[in-house]
Each structure stands twice: as C-alpha cells, then as structure tokens.
Amino acid sequence: MALWSGRFTEGADAFTQQFGASLPVDEKLYAQDVAGSVAHGQMLAAQGIISVEDAAAITEGLAAIKADIESGAVAFDVQQSEDIHMAIESELTARIGDAGARLHTGRSRNDQVVTDTRLYAKERVGDLMAANLALREALVEAAEKHFDVILPGYTHLQHAQPVLLPHHVLAYAWMLARDFERLAAARKAADASPLGAAALAGTTYPLDRFATTAALGFAHPIPNSLDAVSDRDFLLDLIYACSVSCLHLSRLCEELILWSTSEFGFITLADSYATGSSIMPQKKNPDFAELIRGKSGRVVGDLMALMMTLKSLPLAYNKDLQEDKEGAMDAADTLEDCYRCAAGMVATMTVHPEAMMAQAQKGYLAATDVADYLAKKGMPFRRAHEVVGHLVLLCDQRGCDLEDLTLEDFKAESDLFEADIAGCLNLEAIVAARTTYGGTAPDAVRVQLEEVKQGLAADRARL
C-alpha cells in the first residue's frame, strides 16, 4: 500500500510503479537512511514528540534492519516500495508496529531523501580524495625514480624544448592537487543538514534541527526550508569535480598511450594494464588507458544530465529531482575506478630513458637557447630568432642537426657566435640552465618535488 493511499481510490499499475521507482538506485543509501532516521527518532523523543520507549524501539529496529540488509536476509521489491525510504519504514513498522509508524512525524521524504544524499556525497567524496592522494603518490614515486631522465617537451605535439621527465610527470600531480581542492569544496558544499525542513515549509512540531545536525555530523542546518529540499548544487559540485579530474586523467592516459607506441617507445605498460588482440598475436594494447580516456566522456555526460534536470525547476520539490542520484553515483564510482587504474599503470610502467633521449636529440630543441645566446650578447631577440631560423633551415637542407654545424656555419650568420656556442647545444646544459622557479632544471624540479610532497602531507591530514 502506498504511503498516500488515503487520497487515492486506485493504485499504480505494474508499469507505472516500476517507472516511478527509484529503489534500484537509492537502495545504495540504506545506511544513510538508517542513520538519518535514528537521529530523527531520538530527537523526536528528546523533544517529547514521541515516547522514549518508541525511540528506543525505532533505534533497535533500524539497527536490525541494517544488519539484515547487509547480510542479505532482507531484500526489497519495487512492486512493494518505490524507494529505500519507504522500504525501510514499511519494514520497520511491520517489525515494531505503531512505534515505526510514528517515525515519520515532522518529516517528509523531501527532506529525508536529500539528507541521505548529502550524507552519501560526503562519504563518497572522502573516498575520492583518498584515491586522488594515491595517484599523486604514484606520480611522485615515478618522478623520483626517473629523476635524471630527459625527454622532448612538446607544443602542438611537435618537439619544442628538452625537459626532465619528473618535471613532466609533476605537471599531472599539480592538476590532481587542484582536483583535490575541488573535491574538498564539494564535500564542504554537501556538509549542511536539510533534515527538519519537512516537505517545503518546515513543520508545526517543535523539532530541534540543530540536534539532528550535530547527530549526523553536519556543519550546520540549512536556514531556508525551500532551499533545503530543492537544492542539488552540492551534487553539481561533486560531478563537476569528478568531470575535471576525469579530463586530467584523460590527458595523462593519452600521453601514456602515445608513449607506449612503437613510434615513441618511451614506456612499456605492465602486462596487467594491457591486453592483446584476438587475431594479431604481436599486439599489446593500452586498453585500460583508453578506457579511462573514454569514461571521461560519460562523467561529463553525468554533469550535463543533472544540469539539464535542474534547469527551470520551480521551488520547491519536484519529482524530476529523483534523477539527481544516479549520475552522481556513476560519476563518483567511475572516477574512483579511474584513479585506481591510473595509479596502477603509473606505478608499474617501464620507462625507456634511451628512447626519450634519442627523441630529445631530434627537432632542433636547442634553437631557443641559441637565440638566447645571441640576445644575451646584445642582439635584439627578434633578430636573433630570425638568425637561428636561418640556421635551422640550413640544417633542414643538409639533413643534420644544430650540433652538427661548424663554428664557421654559425659565424656566417652572426659574428657574435664564439666557440662557447657549443655549450648551448648540449641537452643536459639546456635543461640545467632553466633554473627559474617552476623551471625544468634539476634544482628547480627538486624544489617543486618538495612542494608536491608537502601538499600531499597537508592533504592527507585533511582527510
């Protein structure tokens, strides 16, 4: 029997009951629903709205139901209950009688469901923050393990300037540090209690909203009852944080995919993070990196779906809001899995320094340093840029690199060139010269690495 059966002469048919049910999704919220109901029941007793005996029966009954759900002794059916809230309340009433029927006093499913969802969001964000830290730790370990490796840095996917591998790897650690902040902001946004707002206008019962707020570990109660039941901004914040982090993981995985090709040969992925081909025996495919790259689109889709669901909704509660949870749960689950998979790939990949160095020796990566050499001797940089461009053209015509040119070749373009130009053509020297804060010189990268570690320690403490 529906909770609103007194108003209706006919019940929903099997199809509309199934269509309107959220139980297959929100049954994941059973623990949060029990916690919210225990807090509400104990507050009702403290306020003299129900008896202490009823509150004790409610608390004991809910604990038993939770244990039975977790053991599999209790299972719910959408033909009997459309959501987890009705399912648990019905089961409770069946077990303890009128005391269970008194639990919903002063409460609506409107404030109940969003209370559960906020509790769930806080917990899941905490899980994501922990997984974020694990991936950052894997990146730090890779940076330390391969500290002296040089590879070509790219712009437009063309060889640009040489950089240290740890410098490249730590760029992703900084992205993930920002992702951590977005996740922390999402957790803070969820950390407010709507319980006691009832359907939309509050209630005539003398509820103590501050007591239930404290009991459930929320930072504060939401001050407007209309906003309390209709706000889903905290879920937008959660899915947005997941979406941005998935985009960062997609970028990382794109590079792992490229680096593992025969054309690059920079890395080899571990067998446990690759697959083969059903027809080509030689293949080793970076499927899991590709899956992370692909799943990012689904998470962004979850964000777009919720934004469109919330668009144009009048105050306060509307049934559209039933669609708020599935995308948020999917985004959180997907990101956590992607974090775990990416951390495993980074931790187990084999780096090939010789392949990286071989590519760094191609593409005239010393060109900017040669131009800087002239500029430091007084030539305007734009003129120096043009001079080096002529030298690169000469190399193209000869099929050689800048380091293959003679001093006479250099002097033919400018008398400012001296024998010390050779120092500007050495990759190690080029890297070591970039000592500015945030640069790729070893000393600068060591400073950066220490800052990343300090950030990791601070973020661990925040969990």
KOLFIKOL-643763 format. One record per atom (N, C-alpha, C): residue in one letter; z, y negated, x negated. Coordinates in pm, whole numbers, plus 50000, padded with zeros to 5 digits. Layout:
<lumlums>
aZYX ...
</lumlums>
This chain:
<lumlums>
m500005012049916 m500005000050000 m500004987549912 a499154977849943 a499074965649865 a500324957149886 l500644949049787 l501824940449796 l501684930049907 w500464927249948 w500204917150051 w499834923550185 s500204936150206 s499704943650322 s500164937750455 g501234930150456 g501704924450581 g500714915050646 r499874908750567 r498924898950619 r497614905450666 f497344917750623 f496044924050646 f496174936050740 t495134938050818 t495094949750906 t494284961050846 e493464958050744 e492674968250677 e492864967050526 g492804978450458 g492904978450314 g491524977750250 a491524975550119 a490264975450044 a489684989550040 d488354990350040 d487755003550026 d487785007749879 a487365019849853 a487485025249717 a486735016949615 f485545011849653 f484755004149557 f485404990749525 t485794983249630 t486374970049603 t487724971349534 q488454982149563 q489704984549491 q489424986349342 q488404994149312 q488014996449172 q487494983649109 f486654976349184 f486034964149132 f487084953449102 g488094952549186 g489104942149167 g490234945949075 a490254958449031 a491374963048949 a491244958448804 s492374954748747 s492414951348604 s493224961548526 l493724971948594 l494584981748530 l493984987948404 p492684991348401 p492144997348279 p492274988448156 v492384975248178 v492544965848067 v494004962348044 d494684958148152 d496034952748131 d497114963348122 e496754976248133 e497764986548111 e498294985947967 k497524979647877 k497994977747740 k499224968547734 l499464961247843 l500554951547845 l501844957447901 y501934970547912 y503094976447978 y504404972447909 a504424972347776 a505664969147705 a506064954647730 q505074945747728 q505364931647754 q505814929447899 d505204937147992 d505584935848132 d507024940348153 v507404951348089 v508784956048098 v509734945648040 a509404940147923 a510284930147860 a510454917947950 g509344913148008 g509424901548096 g510244904448220 s510104916348275 s510844919848396 s512324921548368 v512664927348253 v514074928548216 v514704914748203 a514024905548134 a514554892048118 a514714885048252 h513704886748339 h513764880348471 h514904886148554 g515044899448554 g516104905648634 g517484901748587 q517704901348457 q519024897448406 q519334882848434 m518294874448429 m518504860348464 m518854858948612 l518184866648699 l518504866048843 l519964869448868 a520464879548797 a521874883248813 a522794872348760 a522444866748645 a523274856148586 a523354843948677 q522304841748753 q522264830248845 q522824833748982 g523284846049001 g523854850049130 g522824852449238 i521554854249199 i520484856249298 i520404870849339 i520644879949246 i520784894149277 i522094898849215 s522544910549253 s523824915449202 s523684920449058 v524824920748990 v524854926048854 v524474940848855 e524874947948961 e524554962148972 e523034964248986 d522394955749066 d520944956849081 d520244953948948 a520724943948876 a520114940548747 a520244952048648 a521414958548650 a521624969948560 a520704981448595 a520524983948725 a519624994648770 a518184991348731 i517824978548744 i516464974248706 i516234976348557 t517184972048475 t517034973448330 t516934988048289 e517814996348345 e517795010548312 e516505017148361 g516095013748483 g514875019548538 g513635015748460 l513565003248419 l512394998748342 l512345005448205 a513495007248142 a513525014048012 a513025028348026 a513395035048134 a512935048748157 a511435049248183 i510945039748259 i509505039248288 i508725036948159 k509195027848077 k508515025047950 k508465037647863 a509575044647857 a509605057047777 a508655067447834 d508575068347965 d507685078048029 d506215074448009 i505915061648010 i504535057347982 i504145061447842 e505035059147747 e504735061947607 e504665076947578 s505385084847654 s505335099347635 s504195105847711 g503575098247803 g502515103847886 g502995110148013 a504305109148040 a504855115148162 a504465107248286 v504125094648269 v503695086148380 v502305080848350 a501415082048445 a500065076348435 a499765069348566 f499005058448558 f498725050448676 f497255051548716 d496975049348844 d495655051048902 d495255038148973 v494035033248950 v493585020849013 v493525021849165 q493425033849218 q493415035249363 q494805033349423 q495815033749337 q497185031649382 q497715017749344 s497315013049226 s497795000049177 s496644992949107 e496424980349139 e495294973349080 e495584968148940 d496874966648905 d497194961848771 d498504967948725 i498824965748598 i500014971648540 i501284966048601 h501244953748649 h502414947348707 h502814954148838 m501824956048925 m502074963249050 m502464977649024 a501814983848925 a502074997948896 a503525000048853 i503994991748764 i505374993348716 i506374989848825 e506114979148899 e507054975449006 e507124986349113 s505984991849149 s505965002449250 s506715014749202 e506505018249075 e507205029649017 e508705027049012 l509085014848977 l510495011348970 l511145012349108 t510485007149210 t511035007549345 t511145021749395 a510165029949360 a510225044049400 a511415050949337 r511805046649218 r512915053249148 r514285047849187 i514405034649206 i515755028949227 i515905022049362 g514875022449444 g514995017249580 g515005002149589 d515864996649677 d515844982349707 d516074973549585 a516824978449489 a517044970349368 a515714967149302 g514824976849298 g513494974449241 g512694964549321 a512864964849453 a512134955549540 a512644941349527 r513864939649473 r514424926149455 r513964919649324 l513364927449234 l512994922149103 l512044910349110 h511144910549206 h510104900149211 h510594887149275 t511894886449307 t512444874349366 t512214862349274 g511624851749327 g511404839649248 g510294840749146 r509504851249154 r508434853449056 r507134856649128 s506044852349069 s504704855649119 s503984863549010 r502974871249051 r502154877348947 r501454866748863 n501294854748917 n500614844148842 n501374840448716 d502684838748727 d503454835848605 d503784848548528 q503884859748599 q504184872448533 q503074876648438 v501824876048485 v500714881048402 v500514872348278 v500654859348293 v500424850848176 v501594851548079 t502794854648131 t503914857248041 t503624869447955 d503164880148020 d502814892347946 d501724889547843 t500734881847884 t499594879247796 t500014871047675 r500894861347697 r501384853347584 r502214861747488 l503044870647541 l503804879547454 l502874888447373 y501844893647438 y500874902047370 y500144894247261 a499724882047294 a498974873947198 a499824871147074 k501084867747094 k501964865146979 k502064877446888 e502234889146949 e502364901346869 e501074904746796 r499944904046865 r498674907746804 r498274898046694 v498574885246714 v498264875546608 v499074878746484 g500304882846502 g501114886846386 g500474898446311 d499924908046385 d499224919246321 d498004914246242 l497264904946301 l496074899646235 l496424891846109 m497524884446115 m497944876945998 m498304886445883 a498944897745916 a499274907645813 a498004913745754 a497014916745838 a495754922445789 a494984912245705 n495074899645743 n494454888945666 n495044888545525 l496344889645515 l497004889545384 l496554901345299 a496394912945360 a495994924845285 a494604923045224 l493694916945298 l492344914645244 l492394904245132 r493174893845150 r493294883845043 r493874889944916 e494824898944932 e495394905744816 e494344914244744 a493474920844822 a492404928744761 a491444919844684 l491154908044736 l490274898644666 l490924893644538 v492204890744542 v492924886244422 v492904897144316 e493134909544356 e493104920644261 e491724922044197 a490674920544277 a489314921444223 a489054909944125 a489544897944159 a489364886444071 a490054888643937 e491254894143939 e491984896543815 e491354907843734 k490904918043803 k490344929643734 k489054926243661 h488264917143717 h486954913843661 h486894899143618 f487984894643555 f488134880343531 f487034874543443 d486584881443342 d485654875943244 d484174878143278 v483904883943392 v482524887143429 v481784874543473 i480574872943421 i479714861543458 i478554866643542 l478244859043646 l477074862043729 l476384849143764 p475154849743810 p474484837443852 p475074832343983 g475384819543987 g475694813144114 g474394809244181 y474404808644313 y473164806344387 y473274794244478 t472154787444497 t471944778744611 t470564782444665 h470444782644796 h469194786944861 h468814801144820 l469824808944778 l469634822644728 l468724822844605 q468684811644533 q467964810644407 q468984808444295 h468664813544176 h469564811644062 h469834796944041 a471094793444025 a471474779344012 a472234776643883 q473484781043876 q474294779243756 q475184791443739 p475564794743616 p476434806443597 p477864803343640 v478514813443696 v479914812043738 v480654824843702 l481964823843694 l482784835743678 l482864843243810 l482844856443804 l482984864543925 l484284861344000 p485424859743931 p486634856344008 p486514843144082 h485764833744027 h485534821044096 h484804823544227 h483794831944222 h483024835344341 h483894842744443 v484644852444396 v485474860544486 v486564852044551 l487164843044475 l488254835044530 l487784825144635 a486494821944637 a485984813444745 a486274819844880 y486164833144887 y486464840045012 y487964840445039 a488764840944935 a490214840444954 a490624827245018 w489964816344977 w490274803345038 w489824802845183 m488664808645213 m488234809345353 m489274816545438 l489744827845385 l490704835845459 l492054828945471 a492394820645373 a493634812845383 a493534802945499 r492364796945517 r492164788145632 r492194796045763 d491634808045759 d491694816645878 d493144819845915 f493974822045814 f495394824645838 f496024812945912 e495674800745871 e496214788845938 e495764788246084 r494504791846109 r494024791946248 r494754802446331 l495004813946270 l495764824246341 l497194819546367 a497804813146269 a499164808046287 a499194797746399 a498164789446407 a498094779446514 a497944786146650 a497164797146655 a497004804546780 a498334810746823 r499094815846725 r500394821646759 r501334810846812 k501304799046751 k502144788046799 k501714783846940 a500414783746966 a499934779847099 a500394789547206 a500524802347170 a500964812347267 a502464812347287 d503194805447200 d504644806447196 d505324796947294 a504994798147422 a505604789947526 a505694798347653 s506774796947725 s507024805647840 s506604799447973 p505754806748048 p505404802348183 p506304808548289 l507174817848250 l507964825148348 l508874815648426 g508854816848557 g509614807948644 g508744797648711 a507494796548669 a506564787348737 a506144792948873 a506364805848891 a506014812849016 a504514811949041 a504114810049166 a502684810349197 a501964798249141 l502554786349157 l501954774149104 l502884762249109 a503914762649197 a504714750549224 a506174752149188 g506524762849116 g507924765549094 g508494773149213 t509804773549226 t510434781449332 t511704774749381 t512134778649500 t513374773049556 t514614780049502 y514434791349435 y515584798349376 y516054790949250 p517334791049223 p517864783949105 p517644791848975 l516394793548939 l516074801048818 l516484793148693 d516864800448590 d517154794248460 d515994797748367 r514994789148362 r513804791748281 r514124791448132 f515124783848095 f515484783247953 f516124796447908 a516824803047999 a517434815847964 a516364826547941 t515384827248030 t514324837248011 t513454833747891 t513284820947866 t512544816747746 t513214822047620 a514524820247612 a515274824847494 a515274840047487 a515444846647600 a515504861247601 a514204867547552 l513094861147580 l511784866547541 l511304861247406 g512094852547344 g511744847747211 g510674837047209 f510474830147320 f509524819047322 f510174806447267 a509354797347218 a509884784947160 a510404775347266 h509734774947380 h510114765647486 h509424769647616 p509964765247731 p509254767647857 p508154757347876 i507114761147945 i506024751747974 i506504742148082 p506384729048063 p507014719448153 p506314716948285 n505084721348303 n504354719048427 n503964732448487 s504404735248609 s504184748348668 s502704751148693 l501934740848729 l500494742648749 l499814746648619 d500164739548514 d499594742548383 d500054756148334 a501294759648365 a501864772148315 a501064784248361 v500634784348488 v499934796248540 v498434795848516 s497884784148487 s496424783048474 s495934781648330 d496824778348239 d496404775948101 d496034789048031 r494854789147970 r494454800147883 r493924794847750 d494304782547719 d493874776747591 d494334785147473 f495504791147487 f496034799147376 f495154811147346 l494474816447448 l493534827347424 l492244822247362 l491824810247402 l490674804247334 l490984802147187 d492204797447158 d492604795447019 d492584808646942 l493064819147006 l493084832246941 l491664837146913 i490804836647013 i489454841946994 i488654833046899 y488904820046903 y488234811046808 y488634814546665 a489934816646643 a490394820446509 a489754833646467 c489654843046558 c489014855846527 c487534853746497 s486884845146572 s485454842846554 s485154836846418 v485904826546379 v485664820146249 v485914830046136 s486974837946148 s487254847546042 s486174858346036 c485664862446152 c484564872146152 c483314866346087 l483064853546106 l481934847246039 l482114847645887 h483334845145842 h483594845945698 h483404860145646 l483894869945722 l483704883845681 l482234887645680 s481474882245774 s480044884945779 s479354879545654 r479764867845609 r479204862145486 r479544870845366 l480804874945358 l481214883745248 l480414896645248 c480274902545366 c479554915345375 c478074913745346 e477494902445381 e476094900045347 e475904900445196 e476854894545124 e476744894744978 e476974908744922 l477934916144978 l478144929844932 l476904938344956 i476244936045069 i475014943345100 i473934939944998 l473734927044972 l472734922944874 l473074928144735 w474334926544697 w474734930544562 w474604945544539 s474664953444645 s474584967944628 s473134973144631 t472154964244649 t470754968644649 t470284971544507 s469204978944497 s468614981644365 s468134968744300 e467694959244381 e467184946644327 e468284938744256 f469494938844312 f470614932044247 f471334941544153 g471844952444207 g472594962044127 g473904956844073 f474484946944139 f475724940944090 f476924950044115 i476904957344225 i478044965944260 i477534979244313 t478434988844315 t478215001444387 t479405003244481 l479115004944609 l480175007244706 l480675021644694 a481955023444719 a482535036844716 a481895045544823 d481835058444797 d481235067744894 d481905066845030 s483205064045032 s483935063445159 s483575051145241 y482845041745181 y482415029745253 y480895028545254 a480235040045256 a478775040545264 a478375053145340 t477115053645382 t476595065545450 t475235068945391 g474725080645429 g473405084745382 g472375083845493 s471235089945467 s470125089745562 s469875103845614 s469425104645737 s469135117645796 s467835123645743 i467025115345677 i465725120245631 i465485117745483 m466135107245427 m465905103545288 m467125107245204 p467055117745127 p468235122745055 p468835112944955 q468025103744905 q468495094944798 q469305083044849 k469305080844980 k469855068345033 k471385067745027 k471885055744997 k473305052645011 k473375039045078 n473685039245206 n473565027145288 n474925020245307 p474935006945300 p476184999445319 p476494997445468 d476555008445541 d476675007545687 d477904999945734 f479015001745664 f480244995645714 f480244980545691 a479644976145583 a479454961745564 a478514956245671 e477484963945704 e476544959645808 e477224959245944 l478124968845969 l478834968846097 l479744956646110 i480434953246003 i481264941046008 i480384928946036 r479254928245969 r478324917145992 r477864916846138 g477594928646194 g477144929346332 g478234926546433 k479444931346406 k480534929546501 k480944914846514 s480624906746414 s480964892546425 s480294886246546 g479094890946578 g478394885646696 g479124888846824 r479724900746830 r480444904446951 r481684895846971 v482374892946862 v483594884846873 v483244870646915 v482184865046858 v481724851746902 v481334852347049 g480744863347092 g480424865047234 g481654865147322 d482764871047273 d484014870747347 d484484856347369 l484314848047267 l484704834047279 l483864826847383 m482554828847375 m481674822247471 m481964826847614 a482254839747631 a482524845047765 a483744838547827 l484834837347749 l486044831247805 l485834816447831 m485134809547744 m484864795347767 m484124793347898 m483144801847925 m482384800548049 m483234804548171 t484144814048152 t485034817848262 t485944806248300 l486424799048200 l487374788248227 l486704775348274 k485414774248246 k484714761848282 k484764759648434 s485164747748474 s485114743348615 s486124750048705 l487134756948649 l488154762948736 l489094752048787 p489254750848919 p490224741148972 p491644746548954 l492624737748953 l494014742148948 l494394748949079 a495214759749080 a495884764248958 a495354778048921 y495854788648985 y495384802048951 y494144805549032 n493194812148967 n492014817649032 n491794831748979 k491224840349061 k491024854349022 k490114855648900 d489294845248875 d488474845348753 d489314848248629 l490574843648631 l491424844848514 l491774859448482 q491474868448574 q491634882648542 q490734886748425 e489654878948404 e488704882048297 e489134876648161 d490364871648153 d490784865048028 d491194874647918 k491634886547954 k492304895247858 k491374904347779 e490344909547843 e489524919647778 e488864914347652 g488294902247660 g487644896447543 g488624893347432 a489814888347468 a490814885147367 a491294897847297 m491504908347375 m491924921047316 m490834926747226 d489594925847272 d488474930847192 d488344923047062 a488464909747070 a488334901446950 a489424904846849 a490664906246897 a491764909246806 a491604923246745 d491254932946828 d491084946646777 d489954947346676 t488854940446707 t487684940846620 t487984934146486 l488624922546489 l488934915646364 l489894923746279 e490894929846340 e491834937746261 e491114949246192 d490224956046264 d489464966946204 d488554961946092 c487944950346113 c487054944746011 c487824940645886 y488994934645905 y489854931445790 y490144944045709 r490544954445779 r490924966945712 r489744972845636 c488584972945699 c487404978645636 c486964970245516 a486964957145531 a486564948445420 a487504949845302 a488804950645329 a489774952245220 a489524965245144 g489194975745217 g488894988545152 g487654987945067 m486614981245116 m485374980045039 m485584972344910 v486304961244920 v486544952844801 v487394960344700 a488404967444748 a489324974344657 a488674986044585 t487654992144646 t487085004444589 t485695002644528 m485104990944538 m483744989144485 m483764989344332 t482654993744275 t482484993544130 t481604981744093 v482094973344002 v481364961543958 v480574964943831 h479344960043821 h478494962343705 h478284949143631 p479164945843536 p479074933043466 p477754931043393 e477204941743337 e475974940343260 e474804936043350 a474794941043472 a473734937143566 a473874922543606 m475104918143625 m475344904243660 m474934895043546 m475304898843423 m474954890643308 m473444890243287 a472784901543309 a471324901943291 a470634892243386 q471134891343508 q470534881943603 q470914867543571 a472114865643517 a472544852043480 a471684846443368 q471054855243290 q470194850843180 q468784847543227 k468544848543355 k467234845143410 k467344832743498 g466244825943515 g466224814843611 g466644801543557 y466694799843423 y466964786743363 y468314781043406 l469354789443406 l470664784943452 l471284774443362 a470714772443241 a471234762143150 a470624748443175 a469694747343269 a468924734943284 a469814722843310 t470784724143397 t471644712743429 t472434708243306 d472874717743226 d473634714243105 d472754707343002 v471494711142996 v470574704242905 v470374689842950 a470244687943082 a470104674243134 a471374666143107 d472544672543125 d473794665643097 d473904661942949 y473374670542861 y473354667942716 y472664654642689 l471514652642750 l470764640142730 l471494628242792 a472054630342912 a472754619342980 a473954614742898 k474664624042835 k475814620542753 k475404612942627 k474124614042590 k473624606542474 k472994593242516 g473134589742644 g472704576542687 g471474576342777 m470754587242790 m469564587342876 m470004587343022 p469404578943106 p469724579343249 p469494593543303 f470424597943390 f470364611743433 f469044615143501 r468494605843579 r467244608943649 r466114611243549 r466114603743440 r465114605843336 r465374619243266 a466654622243240 a467004634943177 a466564646643266 h466754645043395 h466344655343491 h464844658043477 e464074647443465 e462624648943453 e462234655643321 v462904651943212 v462614657843082 v462854673043085 v463974677043142 v464294691343148 v463334698543242 g462904691643346 g461894697543433 g460624700843356 h460234692043263 h459054694743180 h459284707043091 l460524708243038 l460834719742954 l460794732843034 v461284732243157 v461234744143244 v459784747843273 l458944737743296 l457524740343321 l456884746843199 l457274742143082 l456764748142958 l457174762842949 c458414765642983 c458884779642982 c458104788043082 d457854782443200 d457054789743300 d455684793343243 q455094783743174 q453754785843120 q453754796243008 r454824796442931 r454914805942819 r455514819442860 g456154819742978 g456824831943018 g458084834542940 c458824824042908 c460064825542832 c461184817842901 d462364817542839 d463494810042893 d463804798242801 l464704789542843 l465034777642764 l465574781242626 e466344791842619 e466934795642490 e465884800742391 d464654803642440 d463584808242352 d462794796742290 l463034784442338 l462314772942284 l462874769042146 t462034763442065 t462454758741933 t462994744641943 l463664740241837 l464154726441835 l462974716841843 e461834720541781 e460644712041788 e460154710641932 d460244721342009 d459854720642151 d460724710542224 f462014710942196 f462914701442262 f462624687242218 k462444685242085 k462204671842034 k460884666042083 a459934674742116 a458674669842169 a458864662542301 e459934665742370 e460234659042498 e461174647142478 s462074647842378 s463004636742354 s463594637742215 d463624626442144 d464214626042011 d465734627342015 l466324626542133 l467774627742144 l468264642042119 f467354651542131 f467754665442107 f468034667641959 e469154674541933 e469514678441797 e469804693541796 a470164698441680 a470394712841666 a471524717841756 d472454708641791 d473574712941875 d473184715942018 i471904714042053 i471454717542188 i471654732542214 a471674740242106 a471844754642121 a473144758042193 g474164749442175 g475444751842242 g475374750342392 c474344743442441 c474174741542585 c473394752942650 l472944762242569 l472124773242621 l472904786342629 n474144786142584 n474974798142583 n475734799042716 l475614810342786 l476194811542919 l477714810142917 e478364816442820 e479814815442812 e480254800842793 a479504793642708 a479834779542685 a479584771142810 i478504774342882 i478194766943004 i479324768643105 v479794780943121 v480894783743214 v482164776743167 a482474778143040 a483714772742986 a483784757542992 a482614751043000 a482594736342999 a483014730343133 r483024738343238 r483314732943372 r484814733843401 t485534724843336 t486994725443335 t487644716843444 t486844709443522 t487434701243627 t488174710143727 y489154704243794 y489924711643896 y488964717643999 g489094730744020 g488194737444113 g486924742544049 g486774740243917 g485574744743848 g485644759343809 t484584764043743 t484464778243712 t484884781943571 a485354772343491 a485844775543358 a487044784943368 p487234793843270 p488364803243278 p489704796443303 d489984785543231 d491274778843251 d491404773343393 a490314767743445 a490354762343582 a490534773543684 v489884784843660 v490004796143753 v491414801943748 r492034801843631 r493414806643623 r494334797943707 v494124784943703 v494904775743787 v494674779143934 q493424780843969 q493064784044107 q493694797344151 l493634807244064 l494174820344096 l495674819444122 e496354811544042 e497784809844062 e498074803044196 e497244793444234 e497424786844364 e497174796544479 v496184805044465 v495924815044568 v497124824344582 k497694828644470 k498854837444474 k500054830544538 q500244817944506 q501344810444567 q501154809144718 g499914806944759 g499624806144901 g499884819444971 l499524830344904 l499794843544961 l501294845744978 a502064842244878 a503514844044887 a504114835644999 a503634823345013 a504134814645120 a503764820145257 d502554825345269 d502114830645399 d502824843645432 r503124851845332 r503914863945358 r505274860245415 a505854849645361 a507174845345408 a507114840545552 r505974835245595 r505844830145732 r505774841545835 l505404853445790 l505374864545884 l506774869445919 
</lumlums>
